[in-house]
Amino acid sequence: MSGEHDFEPIRGLPSDLPPGETILWQGEPDWTLMARRVFRVDWVAAYFVALMAWRVVDSTANGQDLATALLAAAWVAPIGIVGLGLLMGLAYLNSRTTVYTLTNRRLVMRFGAALTKAINIPYKIIDSAAVSQKADGSGDVALQLVKPNKISIVLLWPHARPGFIAQPQPALRCLRDSTKAAAVLAECLRLTHEQSHATAPRVGDASTTSNGGNVGAEPALA
């Protein structure tokens, strides 16, 4: 366990589990998938390659020899390398500081390096879940919350479904094996909905903690 999370009594959880609650699954984003799918390092790399190619074409079109044109293009490479390195570093840091936990009662999303946050989402306020899976089995599991429950996109990102800003959907991002998480979550939601008969939840049921502190359904940093 890393030093900044030594306060956790259980990995990924801000406090001990209450009686009767058990952990069914834990996982974290794969940093290489996060680098590609969240921070888009492949697109950024393609941009810098295209920029270097354009500089070669532009230089030769203006009468410079090929060696001079290649030298002019080479100056772009260090900028691209630094930019890609920063994005990959962010992806690695986000992955290493994130733990998704599914218990028999709730989902807990712990993430954040400088400021650790733990968002607790009881199953009774989850309306539905959607799985976005790739051919290799990796993917995301996004959650639609029962209205009026809402968690700010600013608080969630990058652990939110892309494209949903007005009504953010918390998401387990870039899982190497999304099938297992989706199956566990689906069973928990089925059991919860059967037991509650779709009882309307309170807004205050969606909560977040920042190093142990609780706030309400519109989470904010303490």
C-alpha positions in Angstrom: 0.0 0.0 0.0 1.4 3.4 -0.9 2.2 5.9 1.8 -0.6 8.4 1.1 -3.2 5.7 1.7 -1.7 4.2 4.8 -4.7 5.6 6.8 -7.1 3.2 5.1 -8.1 0.3 7.4 -9.0 -1.7 4.3 -7.4 -1.1 0.9 -9.7 1.3 -1.1 -12.1 2.0 1.8 -12.0 5.0 4.1 -13.3 3.0 7.1 -14.0 -0.5 8.3 -17.0 -2.3 6.8 -20.1 -2.3 9.0 -21.4 -5.7 10.2 -23.0 -7.7 7.4 -21.1 -6.0 4.6 -18.5 -7.9 2.6 -16.3 -7.1 -0.4 -17.3 -8.9 -3.5 -14.8 -7.4 -6.0 -12.0 -4.9 -6.2 -10.1 -3.5 -9.2 -8.4 -0.5 -10.7 -7.9 1.1 -14.1 -5.2 -0.3 -16.3 -2.8 2.6 -16.8 -1.9 1.8 -20.4 -5.6 1.7 -21.3 -6.2 4.9 -19.4 -3.3 6.6 -21.3 -4.9 5.7 -24.6 -8.6 6.0 -23.9 -8.7 8.8 -21.4 -5.6 10.9 -22.1 -5.6 10.0 -25.8 -1.8 9.6 -26.1 -2.3 7.8 -29.5 -4.0 10.9 -30.9 -1.4 13.2 -29.4 1.4 11.1 -30.9 -0.3 11.1 -34.3 -0.6 14.9 -34.1 3.1 15.4 -33.5 4.0 12.9 -36.3 1.7 14.8 -38.7 3.2 18.1 -37.6 6.8 16.8 -38.2 5.7 15.5 -41.7 4.1 18.9 -42.5 7.3 20.7 -41.5 9.3 18.4 -43.9 6.9 19.0 -46.7 6.7 22.7 -46.1 10.5 23.1 -45.9 11.2 21.2 -49.1 8.5 23.1 -50.9 10.2 26.3 -49.9 13.5 25.2 -51.5 15.3 23.7 -48.5 17.2 20.4 -49.0 15.9 17.3 -47.4 18.6 17.2 -44.6 17.7 20.8 -43.5 14.0 19.9 -43.7 14.4 16.8 -41.5 16.5 18.9 -39.0 13.7 21.5 -38.8 11.1 18.7 -38.2 13.3 17.1 -35.5 12.9 20.1 -33.3 9.2 19.1 -32.8 10.2 15.7 -31.4 11.3 16.8 -27.9 8.1 18.8 -27.4 6.1 15.7 -28.4 8.1 13.4 -26.2 7.6 15.7 -23.1 3.9 16.1 -23.8 3.4 12.3 -24.2 5.5 11.7 -21.1 3.3 14.0 -19.0 0.1 12.4 -20.2 1.4 8.9 -19.6 2.5 10.0 -16.1 -0.9 11.3 -15.4 -2.5 8.0 -16.5 -0.1 6.0 -14.4 -0.7 8.2 -11.3 -4.5 8.0 -11.8 -4.3 4.2 -12.1 -2.1 3.7 -9.1 -4.2 5.9 -6.8 -7.6 4.4 -7.8 -9.4 1.5 -6.3 -13.0 0.4 -7.2 -14.7 -1.7 -4.6 -18.0 -3.6 -5.0 -19.5 -4.8 -1.7 -22.9 -6.5 -1.2 -24.4 -3.0 -0.5 -22.6 -0.3 -2.4 -19.9 0.8 -4.8 -16.9 2.7 -3.4 -14.7 4.7 -5.8 -11.4 5.8 -4.1 -9.1 8.0 -6.2 -6.9 11.0 -6.1 -3.2 11.6 -5.4 -2.9 15.1 -3.9 -6.4 14.9 -2.4 -7.8 11.4 -1.9 -11.6 11.1 -2.4 -13.9 8.2 -1.7 -17.3 8.2 -3.3 -19.9 5.9 -1.8 -22.8 4.9 -4.1 -25.4 2.6 -2.6 -27.0 0.2 -5.0 -30.5 1.5 -4.2 -29.7 4.8 -6.0 -28.4 3.2 -9.1 -31.0 3.0 -11.8 -29.1 1.0 -14.4 -25.6 0.1 -15.6 -24.1 0.0 -19.1 -21.0 -1.9 -20.2 -18.7 -0.6 -23.0 -16.5 -3.6 -23.8 -13.8 -4.0 -26.4 -12.9 -7.2 -28.2 -10.1 -8.0 -25.8 -12.5 -7.9 -22.8 -11.4 -4.6 -21.5 -13.8 -1.7 -21.0 -15.9 0.6 -18.8 -18.9 0.1 -16.6 -21.0 3.2 -16.3 -23.8 3.9 -13.8 -27.0 5.9 -14.3 -28.2 7.2 -10.9 -31.8 7.5 -9.9 -32.8 11.2 -10.2 -32.4 13.6 -8.4 -29.1 12.0 -7.3 -26.2 13.6 -9.0 -22.4 13.7 -8.6 -20.5 16.6 -10.1 -18.4 15.8 -13.2 -15.6 18.0 -11.7 -15.5 15.6 -8.7 -15.8 12.4 -10.8 -13.4 13.0 -13.7 -11.8 10.9 -15.1 -14.0 8.3 -13.5 -17.1 9.3 -15.5 -18.7 8.1 -18.7 -17.5 10.3 -21.6 -20.1 12.7 -23.1 -22.4 12.9 -20.1 -21.9 16.3 -18.6 -25.3 17.6 -17.5 -26.2 14.3 -15.8 -22.8 12.7 -15.1 -22.6 8.9 -14.9 -20.0 7.5 -12.5 -17.9 4.8 -14.3 -15.4 2.1 -13.6 -12.9 3.2 -16.3 -10.4 1.2 -18.3 -10.8 -2.2 -16.6 -8.6 -4.9 -18.1 -11.4 -7.4 -17.4 -14.7 -5.6 -17.4 -16.8 -8.8 -17.6 -16.2 -9.8 -14.0 -17.0 -6.4 -12.5 -20.1 -6.1 -14.7 -21.4 -9.5 -13.6 -20.9 -8.8 -9.9 -22.5 -5.4 -10.2 -25.5 -6.8 -12.2 -26.2 -9.4 -9.5 -26.0 -6.8 -6.7 -28.4 -4.5 -8.5 -30.8 -7.3 -9.2 -30.9 -8.3 -5.6 -31.2 -4.7 -4.4 -34.0 -3.9 -6.7 -35.9 -7.0 -5.8 -35.6 -6.3 -2.1 -36.4 -2.6 -2.3 -39.1 -2.9 -5.0 -37.7 0.3 -6.6 -38.2 2.4 -3.5 -37.3 6.0 -4.2 -34.0 6.8 -2.5 -33.1 10.0 -0.7 -30.8 12.5 -2.4 -28.5 12.4 0.6 -27.7 8.7 -0.1 -25.1 9.6 -2.6 -22.1 10.7 -0.6 -18.4 11.3 -0.9 -15.6 11.5 1.6 -12.4 13.5 1.3 -9.9 11.8 3.6 -12.7 10.7 5.8 -15.2 13.7 5.7 -18.7 13.2 4.4 -20.7 15.6 2.2 -24.0 15.1 0.4 -25.4 14.2 -3.0 -23.8 17.3 -4.6 -20.2 16.3 -3.5 -17.7 19.0 -2.8 -14.1 19.0 -1.6 -13.7 19.7 2.1 
